[in-house]
Amino acid sequence: MPCDVVQGEDAIIHVVFEAPHTIRSMKTVARVTFGLNFNYTLGENEVTCNHLQNTYCPLQKGEIVQYTLRMFIEPFFPTIAVSVDFLVEDSDRIPIWCARIRIQVVNPQQKRILSDYSNRPSLNRFLLKHRPSNEVN
């Protein structure tokens, strides 16, 4: 089931990850897929280092990082389900982590109706914890 996001509001994703190497700066890229693939500009939110909660850049290898990613859901976005790929890469364009999230865009009137259902995913707020790829489950 996709997570609901509301037109005219920020979708907020709290991410916890481990720095895989020393990182001077990072950029967050969003790519939306719904039949076509296109990059979605995050504006000032793409400067990842400006949205760290427990530390600041440069990051040291092995440092545990808390990051708040924000993506504004434009009021003109159609009320459909789409996949959004998020990629955080360093200044050398080396990927640090990525995630694909399925979202359902809803209008503000639908938000009021949906918030009455306790079994629906939380509107506009997510938590991701990234584990290094060499970690065993």
PyMOL CGO cylinders between C-alpha atoms (Angstrom):
from pymol import cmd
from pymol.cgo import CYLINDER

trace = [
    CYLINDER, 0.00, 0.00, 0.00, 1.47, 3.40, -0.92, 0.3, 1, 1, 1, 1, 1, 1,
    CYLINDER, 1.47, 3.40, -0.92, 2.01, 6.09, 1.69, 0.3, 1, 1, 1, 1, 1, 1,
    CYLINDER, 2.01, 6.09, 1.69, -0.30, 9.09, 1.35, 0.3, 1, 1, 1, 1, 1, 1,
    CYLINDER, -0.30, 9.09, 1.35, 1.19, 12.55, 0.74, 0.3, 1, 1, 1, 1, 1, 1,
    CYLINDER, 1.19, 12.55, 0.74, -0.88, 15.72, 0.60, 0.3, 1, 1, 1, 1, 1, 1,
    CYLINDER, -0.88, 15.72, 0.60, -0.88, 18.33, -2.15, 0.3, 1, 1, 1, 1, 1, 1,
    CYLINDER, -0.88, 18.33, -2.15, 0.52, 21.65, -0.94, 0.3, 1, 1, 1, 1, 1, 1,
    CYLINDER, 0.52, 21.65, -0.94, 2.53, 20.10, 1.94, 0.3, 1, 1, 1, 1, 1, 1,
    CYLINDER, 2.53, 20.10, 1.94, 6.00, 18.69, 2.50, 0.3, 1, 1, 1, 1, 1, 1,
    CYLINDER, 6.00, 18.69, 2.50, 6.46, 14.93, 2.50, 0.3, 1, 1, 1, 1, 1, 1,
    CYLINDER, 6.46, 14.93, 2.50, 8.97, 14.43, 5.33, 0.3, 1, 1, 1, 1, 1, 1,
    CYLINDER, 8.97, 14.43, 5.33, 11.28, 11.44, 5.48, 0.3, 1, 1, 1, 1, 1, 1,
    CYLINDER, 11.28, 11.44, 5.48, 13.51, 10.90, 8.52, 0.3, 1, 1, 1, 1, 1, 1,
    CYLINDER, 13.51, 10.90, 8.52, 16.55, 8.85, 7.54, 0.3, 1, 1, 1, 1, 1, 1,
    CYLINDER, 16.55, 8.85, 7.54, 19.23, 7.31, 9.74, 0.3, 1, 1, 1, 1, 1, 1,
    CYLINDER, 19.23, 7.31, 9.74, 22.35, 6.08, 7.94, 0.3, 1, 1, 1, 1, 1, 1,
    CYLINDER, 22.35, 6.08, 7.94, 26.01, 5.35, 8.50, 0.3, 1, 1, 1, 1, 1, 1,
    CYLINDER, 26.01, 5.35, 8.50, 28.55, 7.37, 6.51, 0.3, 1, 1, 1, 1, 1, 1,
    CYLINDER, 28.55, 7.37, 6.51, 30.37, 4.79, 4.34, 0.3, 1, 1, 1, 1, 1, 1,
    CYLINDER, 30.37, 4.79, 4.34, 33.41, 7.06, 3.96, 0.3, 1, 1, 1, 1, 1, 1,
    CYLINDER, 33.41, 7.06, 3.96, 34.46, 10.64, 4.72, 0.3, 1, 1, 1, 1, 1, 1,
    CYLINDER, 34.46, 10.64, 4.72, 31.95, 12.97, 3.06, 0.3, 1, 1, 1, 1, 1, 1,
    CYLINDER, 31.95, 12.97, 3.06, 32.52, 16.67, 2.46, 0.3, 1, 1, 1, 1, 1, 1,
    CYLINDER, 32.52, 16.67, 2.46, 29.13, 17.41, 0.90, 0.3, 1, 1, 1, 1, 1, 1,
    CYLINDER, 29.13, 17.41, 0.90, 26.04, 15.57, -0.32, 0.3, 1, 1, 1, 1, 1, 1,
    CYLINDER, 26.04, 15.57, -0.32, 23.17, 16.13, -2.74, 0.3, 1, 1, 1, 1, 1, 1,
    CYLINDER, 23.17, 16.13, -2.74, 19.72, 14.53, -2.67, 0.3, 1, 1, 1, 1, 1, 1,
    CYLINDER, 19.72, 14.53, -2.67, 18.15, 13.66, -6.02, 0.3, 1, 1, 1, 1, 1, 1,
    CYLINDER, 18.15, 13.66, -6.02, 14.52, 12.64, -6.53, 0.3, 1, 1, 1, 1, 1, 1,
    CYLINDER, 14.52, 12.64, -6.53, 13.25, 10.76, -9.58, 0.3, 1, 1, 1, 1, 1, 1,
    CYLINDER, 13.25, 10.76, -9.58, 9.52, 10.20, -10.07, 0.3, 1, 1, 1, 1, 1, 1,
    CYLINDER, 9.52, 10.20, -10.07, 8.12, 7.25, -12.04, 0.3, 1, 1, 1, 1, 1, 1,
    CYLINDER, 8.12, 7.25, -12.04, 4.57, 6.92, -13.34, 0.3, 1, 1, 1, 1, 1, 1,
    CYLINDER, 4.57, 6.92, -13.34, 4.89, 5.63, -16.86, 0.3, 1, 1, 1, 1, 1, 1,
    CYLINDER, 4.89, 5.63, -16.86, 7.64, 8.19, -17.50, 0.3, 1, 1, 1, 1, 1, 1,
    CYLINDER, 7.64, 8.19, -17.50, 10.76, 8.84, -15.44, 0.3, 1, 1, 1, 1, 1, 1,
    CYLINDER, 10.76, 8.84, -15.44, 11.68, 12.41, -14.63, 0.3, 1, 1, 1, 1, 1, 1,
    CYLINDER, 11.68, 12.41, -14.63, 13.89, 14.16, -12.11, 0.3, 1, 1, 1, 1, 1, 1,
    CYLINDER, 13.89, 14.16, -12.11, 12.03, 16.27, -9.57, 0.3, 1, 1, 1, 1, 1, 1,
    CYLINDER, 12.03, 16.27, -9.57, 13.94, 19.31, -8.34, 0.3, 1, 1, 1, 1, 1, 1,
    CYLINDER, 13.94, 19.31, -8.34, 14.02, 19.55, -4.55, 0.3, 1, 1, 1, 1, 1, 1,
    CYLINDER, 14.02, 19.55, -4.55, 15.31, 23.13, -4.56, 0.3, 1, 1, 1, 1, 1, 1,
    CYLINDER, 15.31, 23.13, -4.56, 17.13, 24.05, -1.35, 0.3, 1, 1, 1, 1, 1, 1,
    CYLINDER, 17.13, 24.05, -1.35, 16.18, 20.64, 0.06, 0.3, 1, 1, 1, 1, 1, 1,
    CYLINDER, 16.18, 20.64, 0.06, 18.66, 18.93, -2.28, 0.3, 1, 1, 1, 1, 1, 1,
    CYLINDER, 18.66, 18.93, -2.28, 21.59, 20.30, -0.21, 0.3, 1, 1, 1, 1, 1, 1,
    CYLINDER, 21.59, 20.30, -0.21, 21.67, 17.30, 2.12, 0.3, 1, 1, 1, 1, 1, 1,
    CYLINDER, 21.67, 17.30, 2.12, 24.22, 18.72, 4.59, 0.3, 1, 1, 1, 1, 1, 1,
    CYLINDER, 24.22, 18.72, 4.59, 21.83, 21.57, 5.43, 0.3, 1, 1, 1, 1, 1, 1,
    CYLINDER, 21.83, 21.57, 5.43, 19.24, 19.11, 6.75, 0.3, 1, 1, 1, 1, 1, 1,
    CYLINDER, 19.24, 19.11, 6.75, 21.29, 16.92, 9.11, 0.3, 1, 1, 1, 1, 1, 1,
    CYLINDER, 21.29, 16.92, 9.11, 19.88, 16.74, 12.63, 0.3, 1, 1, 1, 1, 1, 1,
    CYLINDER, 19.88, 16.74, 12.63, 22.67, 15.39, 14.82, 0.3, 1, 1, 1, 1, 1, 1,
    CYLINDER, 22.67, 15.39, 14.82, 25.86, 16.40, 13.03, 0.3, 1, 1, 1, 1, 1, 1,
    CYLINDER, 25.86, 16.40, 13.03, 27.23, 18.51, 10.18, 0.3, 1, 1, 1, 1, 1, 1,
    CYLINDER, 27.23, 18.51, 10.18, 29.42, 18.10, 7.13, 0.3, 1, 1, 1, 1, 1, 1,
    CYLINDER, 29.42, 18.10, 7.13, 32.10, 16.95, 6.69, 0.3, 1, 1, 1, 1, 1, 1,
    CYLINDER, 32.10, 16.95, 6.69, 31.11, 13.50, 7.95, 0.3, 1, 1, 1, 1, 1, 1,
    CYLINDER, 31.11, 13.50, 7.95, 33.58, 10.92, 9.17, 0.3, 1, 1, 1, 1, 1, 1,
    CYLINDER, 33.58, 10.92, 9.17, 33.52, 7.31, 7.99, 0.3, 1, 1, 1, 1, 1, 1,
    CYLINDER, 33.52, 7.31, 7.99, 31.27, 5.25, 10.30, 0.3, 1, 1, 1, 1, 1, 1,
    CYLINDER, 31.27, 5.25, 10.30, 29.43, 8.28, 11.68, 0.3, 1, 1, 1, 1, 1, 1,
    CYLINDER, 29.43, 8.28, 11.68, 25.71, 7.67, 12.35, 0.3, 1, 1, 1, 1, 1, 1,
    CYLINDER, 25.71, 7.67, 12.35, 23.72, 10.43, 10.66, 0.3, 1, 1, 1, 1, 1, 1,
    CYLINDER, 23.72, 10.43, 10.66, 20.15, 11.60, 11.17, 0.3, 1, 1, 1, 1, 1, 1,
    CYLINDER, 20.15, 11.60, 11.17, 18.81, 13.38, 8.10, 0.3, 1, 1, 1, 1, 1, 1,
    CYLINDER, 18.81, 13.38, 8.10, 15.44, 14.98, 7.40, 0.3, 1, 1, 1, 1, 1, 1,
    CYLINDER, 15.44, 14.98, 7.40, 14.51, 14.88, 3.71, 0.3, 1, 1, 1, 1, 1, 1,
    CYLINDER, 14.51, 14.88, 3.71, 11.69, 17.16, 2.57, 0.3, 1, 1, 1, 1, 1, 1,
    CYLINDER, 11.69, 17.16, 2.57, 9.88, 17.01, -0.74, 0.3, 1, 1, 1, 1, 1, 1,
    CYLINDER, 9.88, 17.01, -0.74, 7.17, 19.58, -1.46, 0.3, 1, 1, 1, 1, 1, 1,
    CYLINDER, 7.17, 19.58, -1.46, 4.07, 18.05, -3.00, 0.3, 1, 1, 1, 1, 1, 1,
    CYLINDER, 4.07, 18.05, -3.00, 2.88, 20.67, -5.48, 0.3, 1, 1, 1, 1, 1, 1,
    CYLINDER, 2.88, 20.67, -5.48, -0.84, 21.57, -5.36, 0.3, 1, 1, 1, 1, 1, 1,
    CYLINDER, -0.84, 21.57, -5.36, -1.14, 20.78, -9.09, 0.3, 1, 1, 1, 1, 1, 1,
    CYLINDER, -1.14, 20.78, -9.09, 0.20, 17.21, -8.77, 0.3, 1, 1, 1, 1, 1, 1,
    CYLINDER, 0.20, 17.21, -8.77, -2.43, 14.71, -9.93, 0.3, 1, 1, 1, 1, 1, 1,
    CYLINDER, -2.43, 14.71, -9.93, -3.99, 12.51, -7.26, 0.3, 1, 1, 1, 1, 1, 1,
    CYLINDER, -3.99, 12.51, -7.26, -2.33, 9.27, -8.39, 0.3, 1, 1, 1, 1, 1, 1,
    CYLINDER, -2.33, 9.27, -8.39, 0.10, 6.69, -7.03, 0.3, 1, 1, 1, 1, 1, 1,
    CYLINDER, 0.10, 6.69, -7.03, 3.73, 7.06, -8.15, 0.3, 1, 1, 1, 1, 1, 1,
    CYLINDER, 3.73, 7.06, -8.15, 7.14, 5.71, -7.19, 0.3, 1, 1, 1, 1, 1, 1,
    CYLINDER, 7.14, 5.71, -7.19, 9.81, 8.15, -6.04, 0.3, 1, 1, 1, 1, 1, 1,
    CYLINDER, 9.81, 8.15, -6.04, 13.47, 7.14, -6.04, 0.3, 1, 1, 1, 1, 1, 1,
    CYLINDER, 13.47, 7.14, -6.04, 15.65, 9.13, -3.65, 0.3, 1, 1, 1, 1, 1, 1,
    CYLINDER, 15.65, 9.13, -3.65, 19.42, 9.07, -4.09, 0.3, 1, 1, 1, 1, 1, 1,
    CYLINDER, 19.42, 9.07, -4.09, 21.94, 10.80, -1.86, 0.3, 1, 1, 1, 1, 1, 1,
    CYLINDER, 21.94, 10.80, -1.86, 25.36, 11.15, -3.45, 0.3, 1, 1, 1, 1, 1, 1,
    CYLINDER, 25.36, 11.15, -3.45, 28.59, 12.80, -2.38, 0.3, 1, 1, 1, 1, 1, 1,
    CYLINDER, 28.59, 12.80, -2.38, 30.46, 15.58, -4.19, 0.3, 1, 1, 1, 1, 1, 1,
    CYLINDER, 30.46, 15.58, -4.19, 32.16, 12.96, -6.39, 0.3, 1, 1, 1, 1, 1, 1,
    CYLINDER, 32.16, 12.96, -6.39, 28.69, 11.62, -7.36, 0.3, 1, 1, 1, 1, 1, 1,
    CYLINDER, 28.69, 11.62, -7.36, 29.33, 8.39, -5.41, 0.3, 1, 1, 1, 1, 1, 1,
    CYLINDER, 29.33, 8.39, -5.41, 25.99, 7.05, -4.09, 0.3, 1, 1, 1, 1, 1, 1,
    CYLINDER, 25.99, 7.05, -4.09, 25.67, 7.02, -0.30, 0.3, 1, 1, 1, 1, 1, 1,
    CYLINDER, 25.67, 7.02, -0.30, 22.18, 5.52, -0.08, 0.3, 1, 1, 1, 1, 1, 1,
    CYLINDER, 22.18, 5.52, -0.08, 19.01, 5.24, -2.12, 0.3, 1, 1, 1, 1, 1, 1,
    CYLINDER, 19.01, 5.24, -2.12, 15.40, 4.28, -1.51, 0.3, 1, 1, 1, 1, 1, 1,
    CYLINDER, 15.40, 4.28, -1.51, 12.25, 3.79, -3.58, 0.3, 1, 1, 1, 1, 1, 1,
    CYLINDER, 12.25, 3.79, -3.58, 9.02, 4.85, -1.95, 0.3, 1, 1, 1, 1, 1, 1,
    CYLINDER, 9.02, 4.85, -1.95, 5.55, 4.33, -3.37, 0.3, 1, 1, 1, 1, 1, 1,
    CYLINDER, 5.55, 4.33, -3.37, 3.31, 7.33, -2.63, 0.3, 1, 1, 1, 1, 1, 1,
    CYLINDER, 3.31, 7.33, -2.63, -0.31, 8.22, -3.24, 0.3, 1, 1, 1, 1, 1, 1,
    CYLINDER, -0.31, 8.22, -3.24, -0.90, 11.94, -3.81, 0.3, 1, 1, 1, 1, 1, 1,
    CYLINDER, -0.90, 11.94, -3.81, -4.12, 13.07, -2.10, 0.3, 1, 1, 1, 1, 1, 1,
    CYLINDER, -4.12, 13.07, -2.10, -5.79, 16.45, -1.95, 0.3, 1, 1, 1, 1, 1, 1,
    CYLINDER, -5.79, 16.45, -1.95, -6.31, 18.25, 1.40, 0.3, 1, 1, 1, 1, 1, 1,
    CYLINDER, -6.31, 18.25, 1.40, -9.98, 17.20, 1.54, 0.3, 1, 1, 1, 1, 1, 1,
    CYLINDER, -9.98, 17.20, 1.54, -8.97, 13.53, 1.23, 0.3, 1, 1, 1, 1, 1, 1,
    CYLINDER, -8.97, 13.53, 1.23, -6.44, 14.07, 4.06, 0.3, 1, 1, 1, 1, 1, 1,
    CYLINDER, -6.44, 14.07, 4.06, -9.25, 14.83, 6.52, 0.3, 1, 1, 1, 1, 1, 1,
    CYLINDER, -9.25, 14.83, 6.52, -11.13, 11.69, 5.49, 0.3, 1, 1, 1, 1, 1, 1,
    CYLINDER, -11.13, 11.69, 5.49, -8.03, 9.44, 5.51, 0.3, 1, 1, 1, 1, 1, 1,
    CYLINDER, -8.03, 9.44, 5.51, -6.80, 10.65, 8.90, 0.3, 1, 1, 1, 1, 1, 1,
    CYLINDER, -6.80, 10.65, 8.90, -9.92, 9.06, 10.42, 0.3, 1, 1, 1, 1, 1, 1,
    CYLINDER, -9.92, 9.06, 10.42, -8.57, 5.60, 9.50, 0.3, 1, 1, 1, 1, 1, 1,
    CYLINDER, -8.57, 5.60, 9.50, -6.00, 4.40, 12.02, 0.3, 1, 1, 1, 1, 1, 1,
    CYLINDER, -6.00, 4.40, 12.02, -4.72, 1.57, 9.78, 0.3, 1, 1, 1, 1, 1, 1,
    CYLINDER, -4.72, 1.57, 9.78, -3.52, 3.95, 7.01, 0.3, 1, 1, 1, 1, 1, 1,
    CYLINDER, -3.52, 3.95, 7.01, 0.17, 4.86, 6.79, 0.3, 1, 1, 1, 1, 1, 1,
    CYLINDER, 0.17, 4.86, 6.79, 0.97, 8.17, 8.46, 0.3, 1, 1, 1, 1, 1, 1,
    CYLINDER, 0.97, 8.17, 8.46, 0.34, 11.10, 6.15, 0.3, 1, 1, 1, 1, 1, 1,
    CYLINDER, 0.34, 11.10, 6.15, 3.51, 12.80, 4.90, 0.3, 1, 1, 1, 1, 1, 1,
    CYLINDER, 3.51, 12.80, 4.90, 5.96, 11.34, 7.48, 0.3, 1, 1, 1, 1, 1, 1,
    CYLINDER, 5.96, 11.34, 7.48, 8.25, 8.33, 7.02, 0.3, 1, 1, 1, 1, 1, 1,
    CYLINDER, 8.25, 8.33, 7.02, 11.29, 6.85, 8.77, 0.3, 1, 1, 1, 1, 1, 1,
    CYLINDER, 11.29, 6.85, 8.77, 14.02, 5.00, 6.88, 0.3, 1, 1, 1, 1, 1, 1,
    CYLINDER, 14.02, 5.00, 6.88, 17.02, 3.31, 8.44, 0.3, 1, 1, 1, 1, 1, 1,
    CYLINDER, 17.02, 3.31, 8.44, 19.77, 2.51, 5.99, 0.3, 1, 1, 1, 1, 1, 1,
    CYLINDER, 19.77, 2.51, 5.99, 22.19, -0.33, 6.70, 0.3, 1, 1, 1, 1, 1, 1,
    CYLINDER, 22.19, -0.33, 6.70, 25.46, -0.61, 4.83, 0.3, 1, 1, 1, 1, 1, 1,
    CYLINDER, 25.46, -0.61, 4.83, 25.21, -3.21, 2.03, 0.3, 1, 1, 1, 1, 1, 1,
    CYLINDER, 25.21, -3.21, 2.03, 27.89, -5.38, 3.62, 0.3, 1, 1, 1, 1, 1, 1,
    CYLINDER, 27.89, -5.38, 3.62, 25.86, -5.81, 6.81, 0.3, 1, 1, 1, 1, 1, 1,
    CYLINDER, 25.86, -5.81, 6.81, 24.25, -9.25, 7.23, 0.3, 1, 1, 1, 1, 1, 1,
    CYLINDER, 24.25, -9.25, 7.23, 20.55, -9.47, 8.17, 0.3, 1, 1, 1, 1, 1, 1,
]
cmd.load_cgo(trace, "trace")
